[in-house]
Amino acid sequence: MPVPLLDLRAQHARIRDNVVSAMLQVVEDQAFILGKPVVEFEKEIAALSHTRFAIGCANGTDALLLALRALDIGAGHEVITTPFTFFATAGTIHNSGARPVFADIEPDTFSLNPAAAAAAVTSRTRAVMPVDLFGQIAPLERYHEAMPRVPLIEDAAQSIGARRSFDGEWTMAGERATIGTFSFFPSKNLGGYGDGGMIVTQDEKLATRLRRLRTHGAVKSYVHEEVGYNSRLDAIQAAVLSAKLPFLAEWSAARRAHAAVYDAAFADLSGIQTPAIDAANESIYNQYTIRTERRDALQAHLTSKGIGTAIYYPIPLHLQQCFAYLGYKAGAFPESERASKEVLSLPVYPELTSVQQDEVIEAVRSFFR
Ligand SMILES: *Cc1c(COP(=O)(O)O)cnc(C)c1O
């Protein structure tokens, strides 16, 4: 039996009644843009994230772009980020008019290296944009210590509901940043039935500005103090996401349980490194990403056995053709480059059965035997 990397149909089968009735309600109301379902979902995400404000928008990419714009970042400015992430992280910096400045990652957690990020600060730096990659929060307090005056945009697209302990207390993804961003792309832990995004902040002025920017910069209808965007969350998506949210904690716990099973099953294999979770973190395992020097051969082996895998991410962003103008060369960020050659994500979705997981484990073990 093939094992897919992700099985959204299995998830839908379980929540079908909740989700379909929530969608139908929006259809009956015929109010599709923003409105009550969005306001309610924003409140739920603010509560989950321990933030004062949450602002729904069209997708996780726009959430980053709106965050940059709300901080008045644009031409002549620099934003420090990681080259080992999904494209949107750096793409939005470029699209804001600012210059993406890359710094290398920590080899174990894949998080932006705080010392490397601090070393990249110049008089033009306006923000640092770490990524909570694969489900665990980046070491936010360390960026803050290293560059206390630099605003922090936390790209938490892959990490909604992830926790990190500070001084013995749990804090949530998005809680400690100047602005935090989430994506509801269907493959994220909380996925919509289409695109969706959210921005969270503790700062009322930023929240007001973000709300304005998502509706063409209008303070009220047809009155524009600045040029913004059309980046709103659909009511149907908000209704779906509110219906799914009560399951999120359980789904993330199921992912953690699967991760623990893999960790134990692979512990004696010298050829692979299982994911390193920072001791302060509780990951939501958006991905279970192993490392091995024989990555391509392992992936081919698993494919031949019908097991779905993926490489996140095969080309670090400083080596993408579109960023050639930034002038980075191969070798600039050795940890990111090595990670891109060694990582492989295995199926870890909540509905993965133990029979399926045993198949994955057996296939991986047979490769290294
Ligand atoms: C998914 C993702 C985004 C973009 O989200 P979309 O909703 O697809 O626009 C941004 N950053 C990271 C790290 C992501 O994984």
PDBQT file of the ligand as one rigid body, heavy atoms in Angstrom, charges set to zero:
ROOT
HETATM    1  C1  LIG A 401       3.739  28.375   3.365  1.00  0.00    +0.000 C 
HETATM    2  C2  LIG A 401       4.778  29.370   3.724  1.00  0.00    +0.000 A 
HETATM    3  C3  LIG A 401       4.647  30.737   3.411  1.00  0.00    +0.000 A 
HETATM    4  C4  LIG A 401       3.602  31.279   2.484  1.00  0.00    +0.000 C 
HETATM    5  O1  LIG A 401       2.315  30.969   2.769  1.00  0.00    +0.000 OA
HETATM    6  P1  LIG A 401       1.190  31.000   1.597  1.00  0.00    +0.000 P 
HETATM    7  O2  LIG A 401      -0.071  30.962   2.396  1.00  0.00    +0.000 OA
HETATM    8  O3  LIG A 401       1.404  29.796   0.758  1.00  0.00    +0.000 OA
HETATM    9  O4  LIG A 401       1.342  32.270   0.843  1.00  0.00    +0.000 OA
HETATM   10  C5  LIG A 401       5.597  31.619   3.881  1.00  0.00    +0.000 A 
HETATM   11  N1  LIG A 401       6.649  31.191   4.600  1.00  0.00    +0.000 NA
HETATM   12  C6  LIG A 401       6.832  29.893   4.907  1.00  0.00    +0.000 A 
HETATM   13  C7  LIG A 401       8.009  29.494   5.716  1.00  0.00    +0.000 C 
HETATM   14  C8  LIG A 401       5.906  28.938   4.465  1.00  0.00    +0.000 A 
HETATM   15  O5  LIG A 401       6.115  27.644   4.760  1.00  0.00    +0.000 OA
ENDROOT
TORSDOF 0
